[in-house]
Amino acid sequence: MRRKTVLVTGGAGFIGGHLVERLLQNYRVVVLDNLSTGKMTNLPDHPHLDFIFGDVSQEADILTIFENYQFSYVYHLAAVASVAASIEEPLVTHQTNMDGTIHILNAAKEQASTLQKFVFASSAAVYGSEPTLPKHETSAIAPITPYGIDKYAAESYVLAYSRLFGLKSSAARFFNVYGPRQNPQSPYSGVLSILTDCINRKIMGNEASFQLYGDGSQVRDFVYVEDIVAGLILLAESEESQAEVFNIASGERHSLLEVIAMYELIAGEKLSLTQREERAGDIHQSYADITKIEKIGYRTSHTLKMGLRKYHEYSSKAYV
Ligand SMILES: NC(=O)c1ccc[n+]([C@@H]2O[C@H](COP(=O)([O-])OP(=O)(O)OC[C@H]3O[C@@H](n4cnc5c(N)ncnc54)[C@H](O)[C@@H]3O)[C@@H](O)[C@H]2O)c1
């Protein structure tokens, strides 16, 4: 049977690479990525994968792709994914995170009659520091960074294109995602990738100190990357997710100090911590109510302990 074709923007990134790997089991996959943070090594060598080097903020790049392919699903993940980078360079971030989304939506709406779903990667950052917890999809929206503002504007555009042009869509607000291949090299990387890097450097006998911003009492909902992938595919395939926004998270909450202690136990290694000032734009507590996505069939398959074990197993092999 002929495979349906799926577009994954940002497919060479951390989450994108995992999504592509999974989609290749059933689909022909086209990845559009400018490799600004993504890497070709995040993608498998596969006969049903086409990689296109291009920029979502360049309309011409998008139009060419939509002229050449008829898509059954679009997963739009390409973004400047760092809150801190968005504070340093709001305009550059905006060109990718906002303008880029509109370019993709404009092209996708021309295929609205055959496109089965447009799925957008939004973020828990849209909730900002408004104190009500846990965060439900109907909680107050109060983004406090350029990243969060653009994510909220972009998800609103996605849902508006459903109402205005009949584009079938869903938006997913990811909480803190972690897992294999998350890049620890930038100071803006996810905290668990930096922790993993520190632990592995210590295991190899090197000096490594973990920079703790604030006192470690910040609470987060860490979700294993395979659960994010399962959630994204569910949103793409479900009829009930049409023109709706969903949290994707684990539903567990842990302080950073708890996570560090759990990871030290799993790895059998004690970390030295260097305390730093809390960073501008950091939200003290963020965790999700996931009942909305659970109602359409989502189940997390990794507790934090299971996810950390898998991540540690993978990354300690990658370091040898
Ligand atoms: N990792 C998380 O915890 C998290 C949480 C909430 C939301 N998200 C969202 O999930 C998506 C994927 O994040 P990630 O963690 O995999 O980050 P990532 O940086 O690994 O992936 C982003 C990908 O987009 C590509 N990209 C960036 N700008 C582009 C442009 N102008 N044109 C084409 N490609 C471009 C990058 O090269 C990279 O491959 C992003 O939209 C991010 O905002 C991530």
The ligand as an SDF file (V2000), in Angstrom:
LIG
                    3D

 44 48  0  0  0  0  0  0  0  0999 V2000
   12.0350   20.5470   24.8680 N   0  0  0  0  0  0  0  0  0  0  0  0
   11.0470   21.0190   25.6100 C   0  0  0  0  0  0  0  0  0  0  0  0
   11.0220   20.8220   26.8520 O   0  0  0  0  0  0  0  0  0  0  0  0
    9.8870   21.7720   24.9930 C   0  0  0  0  0  0  0  0  0  0  0  0
    8.8710   22.2410   25.8390 C   0  0  0  0  0  0  0  0  0  0  0  0
    7.8060   22.9490   25.2630 C   0  0  0  0  0  0  0  0  0  0  0  0
    7.7350   23.1270   23.8930 C   0  0  0  0  0  0  0  0  0  0  0  0
    8.7510   22.6560   23.0930 N   0  0  0  0  0  0  0  0  0  0  0  0
    8.6410   22.8900   21.6530 C   0  0  0  0  0  0  0  0  0  0  0  0
    8.8600   21.6650   20.9580 O   0  0  0  0  0  0  0  0  0  0  0  0
    9.4750   21.9280   19.6880 C   0  0  0  0  0  0  0  0  0  0  0  0
   10.7370   21.0940   19.5370 C   0  0  0  0  0  0  0  0  0  0  0  0
   11.6410   21.4600   20.5910 O   0  0  0  0  0  0  0  0  0  0  0  0
   13.0260   20.6950   20.8760 P   0  0  0  0  0  0  0  0  0  0  0  0
   13.1950   20.6170   22.3320 O   0  0  0  0  0  0  0  0  0  0  0  0
   13.0840   19.4580   20.0480 O   0  0  0  0  0  0  0  0  0  0  0  0
   14.0710   21.7810   20.3600 O   0  0  0  0  0  0  0  0  0  0  0  0
   15.2080   21.6770   19.2410 P   0  0  0  0  0  0  0  0  0  0  0  0
   15.9300   22.9840   19.2790 O   0  0  0  0  0  0  0  0  0  0  0  0
   16.0020   20.4430   19.4300 O   0  0  0  0  0  0  0  0  0  0  0  0
   14.3480   21.5390   17.9220 O   0  0  0  0  0  0  0  0  0  0  0  0
   13.9220   22.6350   17.1380 C   0  0  0  0  0  0  0  0  0  0  0  0
   14.2500   22.3260   15.6910 C   0  0  0  0  0  0  0  0  0  0  0  0
   13.7810   23.4130   14.8750 O   0  0  0  0  0  0  0  0  0  0  0  0
   14.8130   23.7420   13.9450 C   0  0  0  0  0  0  0  0  0  0  0  0
   14.6390   25.1500   13.5740 N   0  0  0  0  0  0  0  0  0  0  0  0
   14.8130   26.2430   14.3600 C   0  0  0  0  0  0  0  0  0  0  0  0
   14.5570   27.3640   13.6650 N   0  0  0  0  0  0  0  0  0  0  0  0
   14.1940   26.9700   12.4140 C   0  0  0  0  0  0  0  0  0  0  0  0
   13.8240   27.6690   11.2350 C   0  0  0  0  0  0  0  0  0  0  0  0
   13.7690   29.0090   11.1940 N   0  0  0  0  0  0  0  0  0  0  0  0
   13.5150   26.9330   10.1220 N   0  0  0  0  0  0  0  0  0  0  0  0
   13.5880   25.5810   10.1330 C   0  0  0  0  0  0  0  0  0  0  0  0
   13.9550   24.8770   11.2220 N   0  0  0  0  0  0  0  0  0  0  0  0
   14.2540   25.5610   12.3460 C   0  0  0  0  0  0  0  0  0  0  0  0
   16.1140   23.4790   14.6960 C   0  0  0  0  0  0  0  0  0  0  0  0
   17.2480   23.3230   13.8460 O   0  0  0  0  0  0  0  0  0  0  0  0
   15.7670   22.2030   15.4510 C   0  0  0  0  0  0  0  0  0  0  0  0
   16.0340   21.0570   14.6610 O   0  0  0  0  0  0  0  0  0  0  0  0
    9.7100   23.4410   19.6540 C   0  0  0  0  0  0  0  0  0  0  0  0
    8.6440   24.0510   18.9670 O   0  0  0  0  0  0  0  0  0  0  0  0
    9.7080   23.8380   21.1020 C   0  0  0  0  0  0  0  0  0  0  0  0
    9.3610   25.1970   21.2790 O   0  0  0  0  0  0  0  0  0  0  0  0
    9.8300   21.9910   23.6100 C   0  0  0  0  0  0  0  0  0  0  0  0
  1  2  1  0
  2  3  2  0
  2  4  1  0
  4  5  1  0
  4 44  2  0
  5  6  2  0
  6  7  1  0
  7  8  2  0
  8  9  1  0
  8 44  1  0
  9 10  1  0
  9 42  1  0
 10 11  1  0
 11 12  1  0
 11 40  1  0
 12 13  1  0
 13 14  1  0
 14 15  2  0
 14 16  1  0
 14 17  1  0
 17 18  1  0
 18 19  2  0
 18 20  1  0
 18 21  1  0
 21 22  1  0
 22 23  1  0
 23 24  1  0
 23 38  1  0
 24 25  1  0
 25 26  1  0
 25 36  1  0
 26 27  1  0
 26 35  1  0
 27 28  2  0
 28 29  1  0
 29 30  1  0
 29 35  2  0
 30 31  1  0
 30 32  2  0
 32 33  1  0
 33 34  2  0
 34 35  1  0
 36 37  1  0
 36 38  1  0
 38 39  1  0
 40 41  1  0
 40 42  1  0
 42 43  1  0
M  CHG  2   8   1  16  -1
M  END
$$$$
